[in-house]
Every structure is written in C-alpha cells, then in structure tokens.
C-alpha cells in the first residue's frame, strides 16, 4: 500500500482502493468491480470453468451482451451465419447456466458492450472494469480504471473477481485551449496517437486533462479514452466532474438516493493530487488541431485533411521506411497525393469510438437536406438499441434515410467486420471506428479513420473534404 | 498449461513493425468456441492468396521455416485487439517463443497464460537475432528461460529480463486461477471491507 499522505494520481488512488493482496515482488491481486462479457472472447472462458468445476464468484457484478457477431439487418428471424449463431447461443446458455444478466440480440438495451456499460450506469467512477475487449479503455472517461483482458483473464475474473496485475506507469496528456469549429474529440485522440505512436503508451495508464478535455461532453471523453489502446496504453482516465454525475444520475444501475450522495462524495475525491508524480507528460494545444485523417494501416499514420500522403523516404529509420512503403502499397496511395483528392467507395459511421447519440446528431446536422454521393455507399450503425431509439425519437433516422444513408440495427458491425458488414477487396472507406489495420474491415479493404463529421462530409462529396470550410 | 523451460528450434524472421492481432489471426477465425485448431488461420491474410493457395513469399511458407518454433519480429508486436486467439494460433502452429523490441501489453499478458514466452530485447540484439533467423533452417536458436538467455547459431548469447513471478508460472506450467483461489480468504476480507466503504457497488 502506498503512503496515503504522498500526492497520488487518479490512477494511484483507484489502484490503491482495489489491491487485495501484494506479493513480495510487487505483483498484486486487484479486485474487479465490474465485468462485461461478449460472445467472441468468452466461450472458452466458460468452458474452462465447466472443465474445472468452478463457479462465477460474483454473477451480479457481471453483465453479458452480444455485439461483435450479430447482423445489423433485421434479426427477429434469427441469425443466418451458423458460426455466429453458435457463438450467440453459447453466450445465452452460459449466462443462463452461470446466472449472469444478459442482453440478447432483440433486447432494446443491446448494443456495443462499451456503449451499454455507461448507458446502464454499470460503469461508475472509481471502479475497476474489465472486458475481453481492448476498447474497454472507453469506460475510463468516467474515472474508472478500465482495460481489456484476454480470455484466460476473463476466466480468472469470472472465477475469482480479481486479476493478477503489475502496476503500470503514470502518463499525463494535457490538452490546453479550445477546439476550432469542425475539430472534435476524435481529432484530439488521433493527433495524440500521431504524436506518441502506437507503442507510445505501452506500460502506462494515460490520464487526459486540460481545458479541452474538460470542455468535452461525456461522449467526447469516451471517444478519447476508447482509443487509448491505439496509443499503446491499456487504460485511459478522465477525472469525474459535474458532467460525469449529470450523465450517470438516474441511469438504471447507478446508485440512487442516499447511496448516490455517498457515492458522489467518494467520486469527488477522485482527482490527481497537486504534485503527484507522472512518469511521462505530453502537452497539446487544441486550438492548433486540424481535422485528421489516417492515410496508412496504423492509427499513428495521421495527417491533417489539408495535408498530403507522406513519401516512403520520410521515415526516420529503415524499419519505418519499409513500414510506410508497405502501408502505401496496401492502401493504393502514392506519396504526395492531397488528402482531399482521395475518393471513397464506402462510409461507416458507428462503433464504440463514435456510435453514440452525440455522434449521430453531428452527422444529422451536417447531412440534413444533402445527398450521399452516387459513388458512395454509406451506412450508419447506432451503438445500441437505446441510441437507435433516441435517434429515431429525434427524427435523425429520417434525415439519414432522406440523404441516402443505410440506417442499421446496433452492433460492432464494420468496425471489425465479423458480421456481413465488410469491405470488398480494394474498397476504400472513411470510417469513424478505431483501427485501420490491414484487413480490419474486410480482406484487402482500405480504411481511413476520421471523425463522424469528416465521415459525413466525405459521404456527401465522395472524397475527403476539410470540414472547417464546408457546408 | 505446458511448462516452458528450454526451447531449441528454428527461428523465423518477420521484419515488420506493429504486427497487429488482426494480422496474426484475422476475425473470420474468431467465431470458434474452442481454443484449438487456430493454427490454420495464423497470419492467414499474408500466408494465403485470395484463392486459398499459399503465398510462397511469406516467411512461414518457405521450406526452411515451415516448422519454426521461434518468431523474431519488429517493434510493438501484438498491438490491437485483446483476442487471445492470437497466442492460441501461434501455439497451434507450433510457435512457443516470440522475440521483439516491444510487445503490446494485452498480447504480452496473454502469451504467459498459454505457455508462450515473449522476449523483449534491445534493437541491437534484435538486429543480430533477425540476421541469425534469416539464415534459415540451419540457424537454430536455443532459448533458456531459467538462465534468461538466447543462444544464437554462432554461440553468441543474448541475455533478457523477465518478471520473476511470470517466470515461475511459465517454468512450472502453473494455472494462475488455482493459485488465486488459494487466496479466497483475502478476497472475502476485501469484499467485506469494500461493502462498508463503497456500499453502492
């Protein structure tokens, strides 16, 4: 246990409150408050429990949902892909057998696991949250220590409600200033990843702070924390504040009445103390940020929409030059091309990065009364059934459909293309998701990561446009 | 879990930075409910052409490396998703050791749960080991976890760092869930304490 009088970071405080046991070498047993489970990374974990005769220690601290594999077309008549159907059925059966609450593919509360956690108030400040999915970092927006784990660790948490962990280092990213119009949370996080690289945060927990972060909505903070993993950090954190409490109050699984007051008093202590030690500090000025597009096959391959595709010889090392050449070849791009000259075949708006109501409102505002370019096929996949209902109540779906967007059922969809939503070989996509890896959105598919606003504008024009002077 | 003590085998060079888990095991292989059989999907989109035939240029398709047990790879290996299917695929193919300058955290953790040893070395050592691996089937390496040493084909030795607890689990093939369950009284005590200090959870 750390000396509680020494200044501590937010990460230090959450960590200290969850240590169950410390070994002489410093390895800790960390208590896990909340465990989210989905169909792709859990079947082998439940099978492991069955084989060893172990039970789920705290089923009430576990919430299961299907998201990765489900089709985003009408699913009231079942799932036609037999493998996907098997995984979905396995989760339903495992949830029943082990007594875990489960949102199935027809439940209006179903959605991407990292959207439904906050939506239900399952995600709370100061908690430890894990899930067999790397984008668990999303929940850090609430001041929760949240990170992805592998399936063996899923089994470990199911059996023991703990995880064997070594403490990470502290990293602080301060984003000062005000964002210019047309520049969003997505552009902030892409700029950060461009700055530090995809391994820049390895071994660290990142705390985001500064005027620009404080000014973001909870949705925007979730977008930032979501992509901490793309910067190599397992977890990202934003200290809770009035926006956090306003978002959570009244959510189904959030505390109520006196429990709320007690919880809030605790949450208000969850700030980094003055003088606390950070192993690494990064500072950015939001006022200088442009809308950002990725040109390559790593989230660190970022460029301003007003910029050009880099040349292979711009790499500082032989390895980096080879990586750029490989990415350019895969993406079908040449160094020196203007980003705004790049034409798109597909647009994907959705995912745990940008599938929330605020994202859809931004898109609706941008495309109202306009038409998707005839050369582009554009889809919008709401992050959850509740996001879908909210959007429909606000009439956003009418705007989308009138503009020529395909309005789908909730799920992970073409973020990772495990279901039928995928790119054909060679197709080029502007995507609001989080990864532009080779094959990520379909074999030989080409992904450019952008904000929802940039994706919306690209859908209308058929190529990337600088949204700062568009519309 | 199979213990990892020493391993002598062919090392394959994969000189690519940021090898991500989508590359290691593409998503179409994630629909299984088993841990085994994923070797066929290992690096599938690089290993196979669109028609399903083998890409003869990919390192693991070259005769010298078809039975490789060690992979020498570029920086930030295993970045991306948390899918444990990545180490399962490596293991099923027969690879039990990956050497790089750095690994993504989740992938690194996942390796230890499956008897795979991920080794971090300096860029200088990696360059040397990459050269060794390029020499093909005659250039076998020996990895000695107890001594924390890699012995190259010329008798050169590279030392590496390793967390003591992880080393202990790997050397003995221990099931860490079993070890944690022995600490159930500590977990009970913690839960009782937390129920008082944070009763809303």
Contacts between the chains, C-beta under 8 A, distances in Angstrom:
chain1	res1	chain2	res2	distance
A	17	B	198	8.0
A	20	B	183	7.2
A	20	B	186	5.3
A	20	B	187	5.7
A	20	B	190	4.5
A	21	B	183	5.6
A	21	B	186	4.8
A	23	B	165	6.5
A	25	B	163	7.5
A	25	B	164	5.1
A	25	B	165	5.4
A	27	B	163	7.6
A	27	B	165	4.7
A	29	B	180	6.4
A	29	B	183	6.2
A	29	B	186	7.1
A	29	B	187	7.6
A	31	B	187	7.3
A	31	B	190	5.6
A	31	B	191	7.6
A	31	B	194	7.0
A	33	B	201	5.5
A	40	B	30	5.3
A	40	B	31	7.6
A	40	B	83	7.7
A	41	B	82	6.8
A	41	B	83	6.5
A	41	B	84	6.9
A	43	B	33	3.8
A	43	B	34	8.0
A	44	B	33	6.9
A	44	B	34	6.8
A	44	B	35	5.0
A	44	B	84	7.6
A	47	B	33	7.2
A	47	B	34	7.9
A	48	B	177	8.0
A	52	B	177	7.6
A	54	B	177	7.3
A	54	B	181	7.8
A	57	B	187	7.8
A	68	B	30	7.7
A	69	B	31	6.8
A	81	B	31	7.9
A	83	B	31	3.8
A	83	B	32	7.6
A	84	B	31	6.2
A	86	B	31	7.5
A	86	B	33	6.5
A	87	B	31	5.9
A	87	B	33	6.2
A	90	B	33	5.3
A	124	B	200	7.8
A	124	B	201	7.4
A	126	B	198	7.6
A	127	B	201	6.7
A	132	B	82	5.9
A	132	B	84	7.8
A	133	B	81	7.4
A	133	B	82	5.8
A	134	B	80	6.9
A	134	B	81	5.0
A	134	B	82	4.3
A	134	B	106	6.0
A	136	B	82	7.9
A	147	B	106	7.8
A	148	B	81	7.8
A	148	B	82	3.8
A	148	B	106	5.4
A	149	B	82	6.2
A	149	B	106	6.9
A	149	B	109	7.6
A	150	B	82	5.6
A	150	B	83	7.6
A	150	B	84	3.8
A	150	B	87	7.8
A	150	B	106	6.2
A	150	B	109	6.3
A	150	B	110	3.8
A	150	B	113	6.4
A	151	B	35	7.9
A	151	B	84	4.1
A	152	B	84	6.2
A	152	B	110	6.9
A	152	B	113	3.6
A	152	B	114	7.2
A	153	B	109	7.0
A	153	B	110	7.9
A	153	B	113	7.2
A	155	B	177	6.5
A	156	B	176	6.6
A	156	B	177	5.2
A	156	B	180	6.6
A	159	B	177	5.2
A	159	B	180	7.7
A	159	B	181	6.8
A	160	B	177	6.6
A	160	B	180	4.7
A	160	B	181	6.2
A	160	B	184	7.8
A	160	B	187	6.5
A	161	B	187	6.8
A	161	B	191	7.9
A	162	B	180	6.1
A	162	B	187	6.1
A	164	B	176	5.9
A	164	B	180	6.7
A	166	B	163	7.1
A	168	B	105	7.9
A	198	B	18	5.8
A	198	B	76	6.0
A	198	B	79	5.5
A	199	B	18	7.7
A	199	B	75	6.5
A	199	B	76	4.0
A	199	B	79	7.0
A	199	B	102	5.6
A	199	B	104	7.4
A	202	B	76	7.4
A	202	B	102	6.1
A	202	B	103	7.8
A	202	B	104	6.6
A	202	B	105	6.1
A	203	B	105	6.5
A	232	B	76	7.3
A	232	B	79	7.0
A	232	B	104	6.6
A	232	B	105	7.5
A	234	B	105	4.9
A	234	B	106	6.5
A	255	B	200	3.7
A	259	B	199	6.7
A	259	B	200	4.2
A	260	B	200	7.4
A	262	B	199	7.1
A	262	B	200	6.4
A	263	B	198	7.5
A	263	B	200	4.4
A	266	B	198	6.6
A	298	B	18	5.1
A	298	B	20	7.9
A	319	B	15	7.4
A	319	B	17	5.4
A	319	B	74	6.0
A	319	B	75	7.1
A	320	B	17	7.2
A	322	B	15	7.5
A	322	B	16	7.8
A	322	B	17	7.9
A	323	B	16	7.3
A	323	B	17	4.8
A	323	B	18	6.9
A	326	B	16	7.2
A	416	B	22	7.9
A	416	B	27	5.4
A	416	B	81	7.7
A	417	B	27	6.3
A	418	B	27	4.8
A	418	B	28	7.7
A	418	B	30	6.5
A	418	B	31	7.2
A	425	B	50	7.0
A	435	B	20	7.6
A	435	B	22	7.1
A	435	B	80	6.4
A	435	B	81	7.9
A	437	B	20	4.8
A	437	B	22	4.4
A	437	B	23	6.8
A	437	B	80	6.3
A	438	B	20	8.0
A	438	B	22	7.0
A	438	B	23	6.2
A	438	B	45	6.7
A	439	B	22	5.9
A	439	B	23	7.4
A	439	B	26	5.6
A	439	B	45	4.7
A	440	B	22	5.2
A	443	B	26	7.7
A	443	B	45	6.2
A	443	B	50	7.3
A	444	B	50	7.8
